[in-house]
Amino acid sequence: MDMINKMKQVSIKKAYDYLDKDPDKNIPKLMDWVDRFAKKDLFEGQRKAFRKVIENPDNNWYQLMKSLWTDVDDDVRKKMFENFILNASLIGWQKQEECREKYNCNIPWAILMDPTSACNLKCIGCWAAEYGDKLSMDYDTLDSIINQGKELGVYFYIYSGGEPLVRKKDIISLCEKHADCMFLSFTNGTLIDEAFADEMLRVKNFVPAISVEGFEEATDFRRGKGTFAAVKKAMEILKAKKLPFGVSCCYTSKNVDVIGSEEYFDSIIEWGAKFAWFFTYMPVGVDAVPELLATAEQREFMYHQIRQFRKEKSIFTLDFWNDGEYVEGCIAGGRRYLHINANGDIEPCAFIHYSDSNIKEKTLLEAFQSPLFMAYHNNQPFNQNHLRPCPVLDNPGRLTEMVETSGAHSTEFLHPEDPKDFCDKCVTTAANWAPVADKLWNINK
């Protein structure tokens, strides 16, 4: 680490200690410290917006910040601050920018990877099932990905699957070895028990995002009878041990009224979640269920609901598609993130099962400079309306072009799918969403 970054590290840790002594008094000063160590144009708009809300003690975002002191273990909170704010967002981002300029390619902020394709559930419409349940990346491969990522400034790693917690032991070992990184896992939550929660308390740098499809009826319909009860038990364990967690919500044509309801938002806050990550259903794989695609009206409903509740509820929310306006379109292809499946195939996105690189044969940097990832780099954004960010769901045909010109292949283990067939399932949905998205985009310009 160079001298400037060492100085940042020492100063930020001192700032945290000062903040920790009297959160009520010092939370409003947080952005002064961030501004001091961030480059002038780094997240400038976001920093201004954040400063505005944390200076008002009655604001829901201030209340969310304050809850990190009342609801989260002291040592876990400190480790999150150091790894997420300092390493991943300040030191890491600067290194990523340097590498983007040096190598003229996308360098991600986060890497999503699958330790295994195995899962203890079989959920309706789950794209992960297309990989089969026999694939896995060994510990050394996962460790190598993280080591390579850190060389490029990446300190945030996310697990998906399959069910990542099938590999509990390896996940904890990686948290232990890479104590300077932040780890998050999408998980069905059913394998979280007292013993694993104690391990989370020990390593301090692992946060679960538990998949919930609404309340008991909707969750058990898609994920199997008894799943909701198991998820609630996991949340109770995490909350009791003062461990931070969030929820991951896939909204479909069948559950959008529940997922977007105030009752649901209030419930996930009551359960103890500090963040909620929203996805819309994607018809990945030959066994997909296109009828689950949200309609244009339903997607607009979620657009408005999430934005309204951001002003009112003490929970941090992300909408993977409808928040494209805040990140200037699609973030896949390594622009902000990418996906490595359990076979080692390096894919642009968790929902895009095509690749021309494998981590067993190429380095991360070589993959980022591969024809498929460079096609993403050279074509992003895929639409000047950033509420239509996706090269499949919103701009069907764009993915087909990139896959064909790059020579990429399907990575689906059981039933390889032609990219045109995949995109064709979204043509009507995209056409219906376009005028709605254009209306919203023009209103907010």
Secondary structure, DSSP 8 states (H G I E B T S, - for coil): --HHHHHHHHHHHHHHHHHHH-HHHHGGGHHHHHHHHS-TTTTHHHHHHHHHHHT-TTSHHHHHHHHHHHSS-HHHHHHHIIIIIIIIIIIHHHHHHHHHHHHTS---SEEEE-SBS--S---TT-GGGGG-SS-B--HHHHHHHHHHHHHTT--EEEE-SS-GGGGHHHHHHHHHHTTTSEEEEEE-STT--HHHHHHHHHH--EEEEEE--SSHHHHHHHH-TTHHHHHHHHHHHHHHTT---EEEEEE-TTTHHHHTSHHHHHHHHHHT-SEEEEEE----STT--GGGS--HHHHHHHHHHHHHHHTT-SSEEEETTTTGGGTTS--TTTTSEEEE-TT-BEESBTTB-EES-BTTTS-HHHHHTSHHHHHHHHH-SS-SSTTS--TTTTSTTHHHHHHHHHT-EE--SSS---HHHHHHTTHHHHHHHHHHHHHHHHHH-
